[in-house]
Every structure is written in structure tokens, then in C-alpha cells.
Amino acid sequence: MRFVSLSDIHIHQHGDDGWRLLETFAAHPLVREATHVGLLGDVFDLMAGNHPAYLERHHGFFKLLREWCEDGKTVFWAEGNHDMHLGGLARRATAEWPPAARARLVALREDKLITLGDTMLSVGHGDRFDPTDHTYLAYRRFIDRRFWRFVADHVMPYFLLNWLGERASRRSRAHGYQTFDEEAVRARFRAGVAALAPKDARVVVGGHSHVADVFTWDNRTYINNGFPRRSGKFVVVDAAGARLEVLQPSLV
């Protein structure tokens, strides 16, 4: 059995750099032979709610999900902070899939414990592993409320949601680039994982930080592929252990 994952791709539209990176991931032999695939949040630069327009805009993504699931892979599609309220969209996307394939796509609102052979993994976006980021955590609790899920699905028009989200994303990115301290972020996430990781998880797979890391403590491992357009890495967990693998030599 093999689990592979990628997070923080930030696809804006089909065919862009993020999409090509996802294609590179899908073509890797370790991914083709995997039994479990995780797309662990911020796969998209913006996606929120059950809007049919997403199925057209990101048609290649949903085609890839179907191919993986029909091939027998279990796929975990996790919400991040750039892509959220996706449960309804997952149901819409899979409505015409064969039932067995539909059952293999697991949409995650929060990190989830899964069993891979005799190893327990925690998989998800992992954005709650920095307990010092009080502003972000308050925002996350606010936006996770059922009311905002209803608004995203049924009230907010797609074009307005898209405009507001892209505007917020640009501002957030500009601020982040000015304040980003990679070593400080790595230290905060390591401390957070050691304190907050589920006690039964031997391997914790997360993203969000944009800092690639493999951290071992108490015979447990935390692993994060960072920002893959910069790190050129993805996560693999199998009989050989938990590790980061190169997506493509030219990317590193």
C-alpha cells in the first residue's frame, strides 16, 4: 500500500503552472502505483461552494479525480484556506460516476485519521498546527460556520465570489511575501504538531505552511511538501517509510 500527496498547488485555471505541476505529480510512477492519493488543501487559488462553473473551469481536475477513483485509488480531497465548502461540489462532480468510484472520493473538511497497512496517518491541510497564528485561526473558525457554507453554496453569485476571493488572495499573498520567515514558520509548525497531533497518528501529513519539512519526534513523523512549485517535492508514505520525493529533477 502507498499513500502519496500534494498540497498548496494554487491552481488558478486549467493549463497554468499549478495545473502542469499537478499533471507532473499524476504522471510520476510512485503516484501511478499508489493506492491512496491526498490532495491536501489549497489545490486551487480560489474555490468556494457548490458552483457548477467550477466543473467547467477545472474540467481537467475532475477528470483526473474520476480516473484515479475508477482505477481503484482512494482519493482524499481536503479543504484548505483558499478552497473551502467543497462537500456539495464533490457530490455534484461525482453524481454520474459509477458508484464504486464515487465512494472512493473522500472530501475532507478537517484532518482525518486513516489506516495504511499497519500505520495510522493523519492527513489534511494541517493549518491548525500553528496555534500562535490567532488571527488566522479566528478567521478559520468564522468561515467554517454552517451559515457561510450556505452562503457560498446558495447565496453568493459565482462571479462575485470569484472577484472577492481573488482580491483577498492577492492582498494576502503580498502581505505574506513581505513577512515570511521560513525558519520561524518551520519551528512554529514543529512545535504545534508535537503538541497537537492526534495521539494515534504515527505519520502526520500536512501543508499550509509553504515550508517543506520532515520532522521526527517520539518515533513519529511530520511531513510537509511545502510550496511544491518551489520545493519540487511531494509526500510518499509506504513500506519504505515517510519521505519527500522529487516531482521532476528539473524542478529542484
C-alpha positions as CSV (number, residue, x, y, z in Angstrom):
1,M,0.0,0.0,0.0
2,R,1.2,3.5,-0.7
3,F,-0.1,7.0,0.2
4,V,1.1,9.9,-1.9
5,S,0.0,13.5,-1.5
6,L,0.4,17.1,-2.7
7,S,-0.8,20.3,-1.2
8,D,-0.6,24.1,-1.9
9,I,-0.5,23.8,-5.7
10,H,-2.6,27.0,-6.1
11,I,-4.1,26.3,-9.5
12,H,-5.8,29.4,-10.9
13,Q,-7.0,27.9,-14.2
14,H,-6.6,24.9,-16.4
15,G,-3.2,24.8,-18.1
16,D,-1.4,27.2,-15.8
17,D,1.8,26.4,-13.9
18,G,-0.1,24.9,-11.0
19,W,-2.1,22.6,-13.3
20,R,1.1,21.5,-15.1
21,L,2.6,20.7,-11.7
22,L,-0.4,18.5,-10.8
23,E,0.0,16.7,-14.2
24,T,3.6,16.0,-13.3
25,F,2.6,14.6,-10.0
26,A,-0.1,12.4,-11.6
27,A,2.4,11.0,-14.1
28,H,5.0,10.0,-11.5
29,P,5.5,6.2,-11.2
30,L,5.0,6.3,-7.4
31,V,1.7,8.1,-7.9
32,R,0.5,5.9,-10.7
33,E,1.2,2.8,-8.5
34,A,-0.3,4.4,-5.3
35,T,-3.4,3.0,-3.5
36,H,-4.2,6.3,-1.8
37,V,-3.8,9.9,-3.0
38,G,-4.2,13.0,-1.0
39,L,-4.8,16.5,-2.4
40,L,-4.4,18.3,0.9
41,G,-5.8,21.8,0.5
42,D,-5.0,24.9,-1.4
43,V,-5.1,22.8,-4.6
44,F,-6.8,25.9,-6.0
45,D,-6.0,29.5,-5.6
46,L,-9.7,30.1,-5.1
47,M,-12.7,27.6,-4.9
48,A,-15.6,28.0,-2.6
49,G,-19.1,26.5,-2.7
50,N,-21.1,24.3,-4.9
51,H,-20.9,26.3,-8.2
52,P,-21.3,24.4,-11.5
53,A,-18.9,26.9,-13.1
54,Y,-16.0,25.2,-11.3
55,L,-16.7,21.9,-13.1
56,E,-16.2,23.6,-16.4
57,R,-13.3,25.9,-15.4
58,H,-11.4,23.0,-13.8
59,H,-12.6,20.2,-16.0
60,G,-9.2,18.5,-16.2
61,F,-9.0,18.3,-12.4
62,F,-12.4,16.5,-12.1
63,K,-11.5,14.2,-15.0
64,L,-8.3,13.3,-13.1
65,L,-10.2,12.6,-9.9
66,R,-12.5,10.2,-11.8
67,E,-9.6,8.4,-13.5
68,W,-7.9,7.8,-10.1
69,C,-11.1,6.6,-8.4
70,E,-12.1,4.4,-11.3
71,D,-8.5,2.9,-11.2
72,G,-9.2,1.8,-7.6
73,K,-7.4,4.6,-5.7
74,T,-8.9,6.2,-2.7
75,V,-8.6,9.9,-3.1
76,F,-8.7,12.4,-0.1
77,W,-9.7,15.9,-1.3
78,A,-9.1,18.2,1.6
79,E,-10.3,21.8,2.0
80,G,-7.6,24.4,2.6
81,N,-8.0,28.1,3.2
82,H,-8.1,29.0,-0.5
83,D,-10.5,26.2,-1.4
84,M,-13.4,25.5,1.0
85,H,-17.0,24.5,1.4
86,L,-16.4,21.7,-1.2
87,G,-18.7,18.9,0.0
88,G,-21.6,19.9,-2.3
89,L,-19.3,20.4,-5.2
90,A,-17.8,16.9,-4.7
91,R,-21.2,15.4,-4.7
92,R,-22.2,17.3,-7.9
93,A,-18.9,16.3,-9.6
94,T,-19.4,12.6,-8.8
95,A,-23.2,12.4,-9.5
96,E,-22.7,10.5,-12.7
97,W,-19.7,8.4,-11.7
98,P,-20.0,4.6,-11.2
99,P,-21.0,4.1,-7.5
100,A,-17.7,2.3,-6.6
101,A,-15.7,5.2,-8.0
102,R,-17.9,7.7,-6.2
103,A,-17.3,6.0,-2.9
104,R,-13.5,6.3,-3.3
105,L,-13.5,10.2,-3.4
106,V,-13.4,11.4,0.2
107,A,-14.0,15.1,0.7
108,L,-12.4,16.3,3.9
109,R,-13.4,19.4,5.9
110,E,-10.8,18.7,8.6
111,D,-7.7,16.5,9.1
112,K,-8.6,12.8,9.1
113,L,-7.0,9.6,10.6
114,I,-6.6,6.9,8.0
115,T,-5.0,3.4,8.2
116,L,-2.4,2.4,5.7
117,G,-1.4,-1.2,6.3
118,D,-0.3,-1.2,10.0
119,T,0.4,2.6,10.1
120,M,-2.0,5.3,11.3
121,L,-1.8,8.5,9.3
122,S,-3.3,12.0,10.0
123,V,-3.9,13.7,6.7
124,G,-5.3,17.1,5.9
125,H,-4.3,20.7,5.2
126,G,-2.7,21.0,8.7
127,D,-3.4,24.7,9.0
128,R,-4.3,24.4,12.7
129,F,-0.8,23.2,13.6
130,D,0.3,26.8,14.2
131,P,-1.5,27.7,17.4
132,T,0.3,31.1,17.6
133,D,-1.5,32.4,14.4
134,H,-4.5,33.7,16.4
135,T,-5.8,35.9,13.6
136,Y,-5.9,33.1,11.0
137,L,-7.4,30.6,13.4
138,A,-10.2,33.0,14.3
139,Y,-10.8,33.6,10.6
140,R,-10.9,29.9,10.0
141,R,-13.4,29.3,12.8
142,F,-15.6,32.1,11.4
143,I,-15.5,30.9,7.8
144,D,-16.2,27.3,8.8
145,R,-19.6,28.1,10.2
146,R,-22.6,26.5,8.6
147,F,-24.0,29.9,7.7
148,W,-21.1,30.7,5.4
149,R,-21.3,27.3,3.8
150,F,-24.9,28.1,2.9
151,V,-23.9,31.5,1.6
152,A,-21.1,30.0,-0.6
153,D,-23.4,27.3,-2.0
154,H,-26.7,29.2,-2.4
155,V,-26.4,33.0,-2.0
156,M,-23.1,34.4,-3.3
157,P,-23.0,34.5,-7.1
158,Y,-20.0,32.8,-8.6
159,F,-18.7,35.9,-10.4
160,L,-18.8,38.0,-7.2
161,L,-17.3,35.2,-5.0
162,N,-14.6,34.8,-7.6
163,W,-13.8,38.6,-7.7
164,L,-13.8,39.0,-3.9
165,G,-11.7,35.9,-3.4
166,E,-9.1,36.8,-6.0
167,R,-8.8,40.3,-4.5
168,A,-8.3,38.9,-1.0
169,S,-5.8,36.3,-2.3
170,R,-3.7,39.0,-3.9
171,R,-3.6,41.1,-0.7
172,S,-2.8,38.1,1.4
173,R,0.0,37.0,-0.8
174,A,1.5,40.4,-1.0
175,H,1.5,40.6,2.8
176,G,2.9,37.1,3.2
177,Y,5.8,37.7,0.9
178,Q,6.8,40.8,3.0
179,T,6.6,39.0,6.3
180,F,7.6,35.3,5.6
181,D,10.4,33.9,7.7
182,E,10.8,30.2,6.7
183,E,12.8,29.1,9.7
184,A,10.4,30.7,12.2
185,V,7.4,29.1,10.4
186,R,9.1,25.7,10.4
187,A,9.8,26.0,14.1
188,R,6.2,27.0,14.9
189,F,4.7,24.1,12.9
190,R,7.1,21.6,14.5
191,A,6.1,22.8,18.0
192,G,2.4,22.8,17.0
193,V,2.5,19.3,15.6
194,A,4.3,17.9,18.6
195,A,1.7,19.4,20.9
196,L,-1.5,18.9,18.8
197,A,-1.1,15.8,16.5
198,P,-3.6,13.0,17.2
199,K,-2.0,10.6,19.7
200,D,-2.8,7.6,17.5
201,A,-1.1,9.0,14.4
202,R,2.4,7.7,13.6
203,V,2.7,9.9,10.5
204,V,1.2,13.4,10.2
205,V,0.9,14.8,6.7
206,G,0.0,18.5,6.3
207,G,0.5,21.6,4.2
208,H,-0.4,25.2,4.5
209,S,3.0,26.5,5.8
210,H,4.7,26.6,2.4
211,V,7.8,25.2,4.1
212,A,9.0,21.7,3.1
213,D,9.8,19.6,6.2
214,V,10.4,16.1,7.6
215,F,10.4,16.2,11.4
216,T,10.7,13.2,13.6
217,W,9.8,13.2,17.3
218,D,8.9,10.4,19.7
219,N,9.2,7.9,16.9
220,R,6.6,9.8,14.9
221,T,7.0,11.8,11.7
222,Y,5.5,15.1,10.4
223,I,5.9,15.7,6.7
224,N,5.0,18.6,4.5
225,N,5.8,19.1,0.8
226,G,5.9,22.9,1.3
227,F,5.2,25.1,-1.7
228,P,5.8,22.5,-4.5
229,R,6.5,25.0,-7.2
230,R,9.5,26.0,-5.1
231,S,10.4,22.7,-3.3
232,G,9.7,20.4,-6.3
233,K,8.6,17.7,-3.8
234,F,5.6,15.5,-2.9
235,V,4.9,13.2,0.0
236,V,5.2,9.4,-0.1
237,V,4.3,7.0,2.7
238,D,4.7,3.3,2.1
239,A,6.7,0.3,3.4
240,A,9.9,2.2,2.9
241,G,8.7,4.9,5.3
242,A,7.6,8.5,5.1
243,R,9.6,10.8,2.8
244,L,9.6,13.6,0.3
245,E,10.2,12.6,-3.3
246,V,11.2,14.7,-6.2
247,L,8.4,15.5,-8.6
248,Q,10.8,16.1,-11.5
249,P,14.6,16.7,-11.3
250,S,14.4,19.9,-13.3
251,L,12.0,21.4,-10.7
252,V,14.6,21.2,-7.8
